[in-house]
């Protein structure tokens, strides 16, 4: 087992949470964008909320558990962003006949972005980022103390 496994795990989590915060920022910035993409019919569609899918980088939990119970050294490998998906929630429909994207009945489709939900996700991502920085600093301090033993 390498001394740097804990550092690598924290670093991968920091990278993943940073990407998550970037996606949340993009969602908030596009919360009113009604012309983000063009569908198959050639019509504009509103922005769709984007989300990140995180998974373990390497082995599954079952593999870690089996190695731990058989006195083998499990290798911590961290987390990775496997893909970015779009939220399939329906768009919000608002009556606003003066809007340039209103249909014949006067309704406008707005993005499926809920600013309150995005802020909660942003707070969660920020807390996870801070927790990983704390873990990274604790690991760094342990390694520094281990180096002091040899003095």
N, C-alpha and C positions, 0 to 999 in steps of 0.2 A: 504494500500500500504506500502510495506516494504522500509526501508531506503536503503537496500542493492540491490534493483532491478537494479539500474544504474550500480553498481559494478558488479553484475552478468551478465548483458548484455555485458558490456565491456570485462569481463573475457571470456565469450563464444566466442566473436568475436576475441579476441587474440588467443584463441585455434584454431579456424577455420583458421585464417590467417597463423598461424604457420604450420598447416598441409598443407595448400596451398603452402607455401614456400618450405616445404619438398618435395612435389610432383614435383615442378618446378626444384628443385635441382636434383632429381632423373632423370627427363627428360633430363636435360643438361648432366648429367654424362653418360647417355646411348644413346647419340645422334649418336654414331657410332657403336652401338651394333647390329650385324647382326644375332646373334644366341641367342635370348632371350627366345623364347618358341618353343614348338614342336606342329605343327598343327595335324589335324585328319589323314593326309596322312603320318605322321611320319617324315615330313620335318621341318627343322628349319625355324622360321620366325623372322624377325627383331623386335626390341623393338617397342611397340606402345605407343605413347604419352598418359599420364594419366592426367585426369582433375578431379577437385573436384566439387561436386554439393552442394551448400549451400541453406538451407531453414530456414525459421523462426522456432524457437524452441517453439512450442506451437500454439497459435491461429494465424489466418490469418489477413491480413490487414483489411479486411471487419469487422471482429469481433472487432478489436481495434477501428475502426471508429464508429461502432454502439454503443459501450460502451461509447466512448467520447461524442457522440451527445446526449446520454441519461443521461449524468452527472454521469455515473458510472466510477469507477476507473479502467482503463485498466492496466493489469499487463504486464510489459515489461519482456520478457523471453529470449531475445537474439537470437542467431543464432546457427545452428548445421550443421555439415557435414553429409548429408544424405547418400551419396554414392560416390564412386570413379569410374569414367567411363573411358573407353579407347576411344581415338579419332579414328573415323572410316575413316579418310582421307587415301587415298591410299599411299603406301610406295613410296619413291623416287627410281627411277631406274637410275643407273649410269653405263656407259660402263667402265669396268675395268677387262679385261680378266685375269690379273695376280692375282686377288683376289681369295682366297680359296673358297669363297661362290658364285663365278660367275657361271651362268648357261651355257649351251652349246653355246649360242650366245655371251657370254662374259659380260652379264649384271648382276649387283649386286643390290639386293633390300636393301635399307638403311632405317632406321627408319623415321617415319613421324614427326620428331622433327625439328622445325625451331628455331635455337638458338636466332634469333632476336625476334621472338614472345615470346619465353620463358623469355628473358630479360625484355621485356615490361611487361609481367605478373608478373615477380619478382618485378619490380619497383612498380607496382600497389599494390601488396600484402604488400610490405614494407611500402608504404604510408598509407595503411589502418591500418596496425599494429601500426604505429606511431600515427595516428589519434585516435585510441582506447586507446593508452597509455595516450594521452593528455586528453581524456574524463575521463579516470579512475583517473588521477591526479586531474582534476577539481572537480570531485565528492568527492574525498578524502579531498581536501581542503575545500569544502563546509561543509562536515561533521565535520571537525576539527573546523571550524569557529562556527558552531552550538553548539559544545561542549564548546567553549569559552564564549558563551552567559551566561551560567550558573555560571560562575566564579564570 
